[in-house]
Amino acid sequence: MLAELHQLCDALKLRYAREAIEDVLRQAQRSKPSYSQFLQDLLSRELQDKRRRTIANRLKQCGLTDYWTLESFPWHIQKSLARQRKAIEELAELDFLERAESVVLVGKPGVGKSGLASALLLKALYAGRTARAITAQNLFEEFEHSQADRSTKRLIKRLSSVELLLIDEFGYVQARTTPQINQLFRLIDNRASRKSTIVTTNLGFEEWGSFLGDKALTAALLSRLLQKCHVLPVEGVNLRDPAYKLPARAPKPPLTASS
């Protein structure tokens, strides 16, 4: 009988149910559940395992290298963010995704912009949303490579389709060519009012034109990005200061069925 159950689980690709069936049967012999309760318990375990594996796969593919969460973020050190914390926690409810609103975090290097952005992206991933993180430098490099193999349209389509896109560290490395700036505009234009985008930057908006080297195109880009947008200034101490003894990179949070 057990071998036949294993074969059925294999045929239905119920990996966790196959591994758990003996334990579930032993528990059933003790507690004598109804048939429906037994089936519900087994399928619930399978669903929980699939959710864990889905989240693990999303974490692997999302592009994050730092995994700060709202719980692990050092609020106790960055006390100047007390006023912003409520706004950030409200964003973590993810209603802004439903409204296709964007978020721009502006501040000096090291104050926690990327950490807060990663926390929002992780919330989205754990809620079953599609999300991708990429630094502005890597984005410009991908644009450059896509020109060489004529895959720009596919790249922009792929980045336009995710529900939440994080463009991190905008303002540190300039775009090398006018085509890269045009491609950035196309990406933001595709996502505006359709999908949510998070941008972290050390530049004030008045500096974007000089940074990108095309003030007219920058004005058009900003008009789309800021059309439905939460702009949050991030101020405070440099969290990379060794005196604070924070990890160089926050580790991946544990996977739970409820995540």
C-alpha positions in Angstrom: 0.0 0.0 0.0 2.8 2.4 1.0 4.6 1.8 -2.3 1.5 2.5 -4.3 1.0 5.7 -2.4 4.5 6.7 -3.2 3.9 6.0 -6.9 0.8 8.1 -6.9 2.6 11.0 -5.2 5.4 10.7 -7.8 2.9 10.7 -10.7 1.2 13.8 -9.2 4.5 15.4 -8.4 3.6 15.7 -4.7 7.1 15.7 -3.5 6.5 16.7 0.1 3.4 14.4 0.4 5.6 11.5 -0.7 8.1 12.3 2.1 5.5 13.0 4.7 3.0 10.2 4.0 4.4 7.8 6.6 4.4 10.4 9.3 0.9 11.5 8.4 -0.4 7.9 8.5 1.1 7.3 11.9 -0.5 10.5 13.2 -3.8 9.4 11.7 -3.7 6.0 13.4 -3.4 7.8 16.7 -5.8 10.7 16.2 -8.4 8.9 14.0 -9.2 11.9 11.8 -12.1 11.9 9.3 -11.1 11.2 5.7 -11.5 14.8 4.8 -9.4 16.0 7.8 -6.7 13.5 6.8 -6.7 14.7 3.2 -6.7 18.3 4.3 -3.7 17.8 6.5 -1.7 16.0 3.8 -2.5 18.6 1.1 -1.9 21.5 3.5 1.6 20.2 4.1 2.2 19.8 0.4 1.0 23.4 -0.2 3.2 24.8 2.5 6.3 23.0 1.1 5.5 24.3 -2.4 5.3 27.8 -1.0 8.7 27.5 0.7 10.3 26.2 -2.5 8.7 28.9 -4.6 10.0 31.6 -2.2 13.5 30.0 -2.1 13.6 30.0 -5.9 12.4 33.6 -6.1 15.0 34.7 -3.6 17.7 33.0 -5.7 16.6 34.7 -8.9 15.5 38.2 -7.7 19.0 39.7 -7.8 19.3 40.8 -4.2 22.7 40.5 -2.5 21.6 42.1 0.8 18.6 40.8 2.6 17.6 43.5 5.2 14.0 43.1 6.4 12.0 45.7 8.4 12.6 43.5 11.4 16.4 43.3 11.0 16.9 46.9 9.8 18.9 48.8 12.5 16.3 51.4 13.4 17.9 51.7 16.9 21.0 53.1 15.2 19.3 55.1 12.4 17.1 57.0 14.8 16.6 59.9 12.4 14.3 57.6 10.4 11.7 57.6 13.2 9.4 59.9 11.2 9.8 57.8 8.0 9.3 54.5 9.7 5.5 54.7 9.7 5.5 55.6 6.0 7.8 52.7 5.2 5.8 50.2 7.2 2.7 51.4 5.4 4.4 50.7 2.1 5.2 47.3 3.4 1.5 46.5 3.4 2.0 46.5 -0.5 -1.0 48.5 -1.3 1.3 50.7 -3.5 1.7 47.7 -5.8 -2.0 47.5 -6.4 -2.0 51.2 -7.3 1.2 50.8 -9.5 2.9 53.5 -7.5 6.7 53.9 -7.3 9.0 54.7 -4.5 12.2 56.8 -4.6 14.6 56.7 -1.6 17.0 59.7 -1.6 20.0 60.1 0.6 23.7 60.0 1.1 25.7 56.8 0.8 25.5 54.4 3.7 22.3 55.7 5.4 20.2 52.6 4.6 18.4 53.3 1.3 19.3 49.9 -0.2 18.4 48.1 3.1 14.9 49.7 3.2 14.4 49.0 -0.5 15.4 45.3 -0.1 13.0 45.0 2.8 10.1 46.2 0.6 11.2 43.9 -2.2 11.3 40.9 0.2 7.8 41.7 1.5 6.6 41.6 -2.1 8.4 38.3 -2.8 7.0 36.6 0.3 3.6 37.8 -0.7 3.8 36.0 -3.9 4.6 38.9 -6.2 7.2 38.9 -8.9 10.2 41.2 -8.2 13.7 41.9 -9.4 16.6 44.0 -8.0 19.4 45.4 -10.1 22.0 48.1 -9.6 22.0 51.0 -12.0 25.5 50.0 -13.0 24.4 46.5 -13.9 21.3 47.8 -15.7 23.4 50.1 -17.9 25.8 47.2 -18.6 22.8 45.0 -19.6 21.6 47.7 -21.9 25.0 47.8 -23.5 25.3 44.1 -23.9 21.7 43.9 -25.3 22.7 46.4 -28.0 25.5 44.1 -29.1 23.3 41.0 -29.5 20.2 42.9 -30.4 18.2 41.7 -27.4 17.2 45.1 -26.1 13.5 44.7 -26.8 13.5 41.4 -24.9 15.4 42.8 -22.0 13.1 45.8 -21.6 10.0 43.5 -21.9 11.4 41.2 -19.2 12.1 44.1 -16.8 8.8 45.7 -17.6 6.8 42.6 -16.7 7.8 42.2 -13.1 5.4 43.6 -10.5 8.2 45.3 -8.6 11.5 46.5 -10.0 14.3 47.8 -7.7 16.9 50.0 -9.4 19.6 50.4 -6.8 22.4 52.9 -6.5 21.3 55.3 -9.2 23.8 58.1 -9.4 27.0 56.3 -8.7 28.0 55.2 -12.2 26.9 57.2 -15.3 25.4 55.8 -18.4 28.1 55.5 -21.1 26.0 56.2 -24.2 22.9 58.0 -25.3 21.2 54.7 -26.3 21.5 53.5 -22.7 19.7 56.7 -21.5 17.0 56.1 -24.1 16.6 52.5 -23.0 16.3 53.6 -19.4 13.5 56.0 -20.5 11.8 53.3 -22.4 11.9 51.0 -19.3 10.5 53.7 -17.0 7.9 54.7 -19.6 6.7 51.1 -19.9 6.4 50.7 -16.2 4.8 54.1 -15.4 1.2 53.7 -14.0 1.4 50.0 -14.8 4.0 48.5 -12.5 5.8 49.7 -9.3 9.4 50.7 -9.4 11.7 51.5 -6.5 14.8 53.7 -7.1 17.5 54.4 -4.5 19.7 57.4 -5.3 22.2 59.7 -3.8 21.2 62.5 -6.2 18.5 65.2 -5.8 16.1 65.3 -8.8 17.7 68.6 -9.9 20.9 66.7 -10.4 19.5 63.9 -12.6 19.7 66.0 -15.8 23.5 66.6 -15.5 24.0 63.0 -14.4 22.3 61.5 -17.5 23.5 64.2 -19.8 20.2 64.9 -21.5 18.0 67.3 -19.6 15.0 67.1 -21.9 14.9 63.3 -21.7 15.5 63.4 -18.0 12.5 65.7 -17.5 10.3 63.3 -19.5 11.7 60.4 -17.5 11.1 62.1 -14.1 7.6 63.1 -15.1 6.7 59.5 -15.6 8.5 58.1 -12.6 7.1 60.8 -10.2 3.6 60.7 -11.6 2.5 58.3 -8.9 5.3 58.2 -6.5 6.3 58.2 -2.8 9.5 60.2 -2.4 11.2 59.4 0.9 14.4 61.3 2.1 16.6 59.0 4.1 19.0 60.7 6.4 21.3 59.8 9.3 24.6 58.2 10.2 26.7 56.1 7.9 25.7 52.5 8.8 28.9 51.2 7.2 30.9 52.7 10.0 32.7 49.8 11.7 31.8 51.3 15.0 28.2 50.1 14.6 29.3 46.5 14.0 26.7 45.7 11.4 27.2 42.8 9.0 28.6 43.7 5.6 25.7 41.9 4.1 22.4 40.9 5.7 21.8 37.2 5.4 18.7 35.6 3.8 15.8 35.5 6.2 14.5 32.0 7.2 11.9 30.4 5.0 8.6 29.7 6.7 5.3 28.5 5.4 3.6 31.7 6.4 6.2 33.9 4.7 
